[in-house]
Amino acid sequence: MSHKENIREELEQESPFLARMKAEDKSEGFTVPPTYFRELQEDVLHRVAQKPAAVSLRERWQAFINHLLPGVHPVAVLTGLALVVVGIWWVAQDTTMVSGEQILAKASEEELQAYVTSNTDAFTTDLILEVADEEAELDLLLPVDNFSEEEADQLLDDLLEEIDESTLQEIL
């Protein structure tokens, strides 16, 4: 048996359909219509033009915005939407604020004294004098016009050091 016959027998065993096709077309071979290659380019372009291109998510979003609000840029719409969300969040916040006077009204005298005693360094001389002037209506009987600002501060610091704690608490 020749090599070609072995190949044909193997083809008949593996794929009888292909073997019959080869036997039928032995004389002519495979042919294509005469205008196939001339019309191929037009057919491919026509088929490609018929299929719609895939639309991206961004393009769909822009089309949706343009459908809702024609003539408005999508960035303007998103900016407006963000401002509305921030505005709603701001309005919805709990805006009840407690003033210092309300806190002081609720605090007991012992709590206030304990705070002042533990934080005497936080009170400036000016603040102590202002409170003392308003609350106790004290006159210092000092010639304030004759002192420079540094001398007045030094004198007040000396006076505050001389005052005992109970007197300072009474003033405050």
C-alpha positions in Angstrom: 0.0 0.0 0.0 1.2 3.4 -0.9 1.5 6.3 1.4 -1.4 8.2 -0.2 -3.7 5.2 0.2 -2.9 4.9 3.9 -3.7 8.6 4.3 -7.1 8.2 2.4 -8.1 5.1 4.6 -7.2 7.0 7.7 -9.3 9.9 6.6 -12.3 7.6 5.9 -11.9 6.1 9.4 -11.5 9.4 11.2 -14.0 11.5 9.2 -16.1 9.9 6.6 -17.8 13.2 5.8 -14.5 14.9 4.8 -13.5 11.9 2.7 -16.8 12.1 0.7 -16.3 15.8 0.2 -12.8 15.3 -1.1 -14.0 12.5 -3.5 -16.9 14.7 -4.9 -14.7 17.8 -5.5 -11.7 15.9 -6.9 -12.3 17.2 -10.4 -13.1 20.8 -9.7 -11.7 21.6 -6.3 -13.2 24.4 -4.2 -14.6 27.4 -6.1 -15.9 30.7 -5.0 -18.5 32.9 -6.8 -16.9 35.1 -9.5 -17.9 38.4 -7.8 -17.0 37.2 -4.3 -13.7 39.2 -3.8 -15.2 42.3 -5.5 -18.2 42.4 -3.2 -16.4 41.2 0.0 -15.2 44.7 1.1 -18.7 46.2 0.6 -20.3 43.3 2.5 -18.0 43.6 5.4 -18.4 47.4 5.7 -22.1 47.1 5.4 -22.3 44.5 8.2 -20.0 46.6 10.4 -22.1 49.7 9.8 -25.3 47.9 10.8 -24.0 46.8 14.2 -24.3 49.6 16.8 -21.1 50.5 18.5 -20.8 49.6 22.2 -21.9 52.6 24.3 -19.7 53.4 27.3 -21.1 54.1 30.7 -20.1 57.8 30.5 -21.9 58.2 27.2 -25.1 56.6 28.6 -24.9 58.9 31.6 -24.5 61.9 29.4 -27.4 60.8 27.3 -29.6 60.4 30.4 -28.7 63.8 31.7 -29.3 65.4 28.3 -32.6 63.7 28.1 -33.6 65.0 31.5 -32.1 68.5 31.2 -31.4 69.3 27.5 -28.7 71.9 27.0 -27.2 71.6 30.5 -23.7 70.2 30.9 -23.4 67.0 33.0 -20.7 68.5 35.3 -23.1 71.4 36.2 -25.8 68.8 37.0 -23.5 66.8 39.2 -22.3 70.0 41.0 -25.8 71.1 41.6 -26.7 67.6 42.9 -23.7 67.7 45.3 -24.7 71.1 46.6 -28.3 69.9 47.2 -27.0 66.9 49.2 -24.6 69.1 51.3 -27.4 71.6 51.9 -29.8 68.8 53.1 -27.1 67.4 55.3 -26.4 70.9 56.8 -30.0 71.6 57.5 -30.6 68.2 59.0 -27.8 68.6 61.5 -28.7 69.1 65.1 -28.4 72.9 65.5 -29.3 73.1 69.2 -26.3 74.9 70.8 -25.8 75.4 74.5 -24.6 78.8 75.6 -22.1 79.3 78.4 -24.8 80.9 80.5 -26.9 77.8 80.2 -24.0 75.6 81.3 -23.2 77.9 84.2 -26.9 77.9 85.3 -26.9 74.1 85.5 -23.6 73.9 87.4 -23.5 73.9 91.2 -21.5 76.4 93.1 -19.1 73.7 94.3 -18.4 72.7 90.7 -17.7 76.2 89.7 -15.4 76.8 92.7 -13.6 73.5 92.0 -13.1 74.6 88.3 -11.8 78.0 89.2 -9.5 76.6 91.9 -8.0 73.9 89.6 -7.6 76.3 86.6 -6.4 79.6 88.2 -3.5 79.7 85.6 -6.0 79.9 82.8 -7.4 83.2 84.0 -5.7 86.3 82.8 -5.3 89.4 84.9 -7.5 91.4 82.6 -10.3 88.7 82.9 -10.1 88.6 86.7 -10.3 92.4 86.9 -13.1 92.6 84.4 -15.2 90.0 86.4 -14.3 91.6 89.7 -15.2 95.0 88.3 -18.6 93.8 86.9 -19.6 91.4 89.7 -18.2 92.9 92.9 -18.0 96.5 91.7 -14.7 96.9 93.3 -12.6 100.1 93.1 -8.9 99.5 93.2 -8.1 103.1 94.4 -5.0 103.1 92.4 -3.8 105.9 90.1 -4.0 103.8 86.9 -3.1 106.7 84.7 0.4 107.0 86.2 1.4 103.4 85.5 2.8 101.9 82.3 1.1 98.7 81.1 4.0 96.5 82.4 4.0 98.2 85.8 0.2 97.7 86.1 0.5 94.1 85.2 3.3 93.6 87.7 1.3 95.4 90.4 -1.8 93.3 89.7 0.2 90.1 89.8 1.6 91.1 93.2 -1.9 91.9 94.5 -3.2 88.5 93.3 -0.3 86.7 95.0 -1.1 88.5 98.3 -4.8 87.7 98.1 -5.7 84.4 99.8 -7.7 81.7 98.0 -11.0 82.2 99.8 -11.0 86.0 99.0 -10.2 85.2 95.4 -13.1 82.8 95.2 -15.5 85.3 96.7 -14.4 87.9 94.1 -14.9 85.4 91.2 
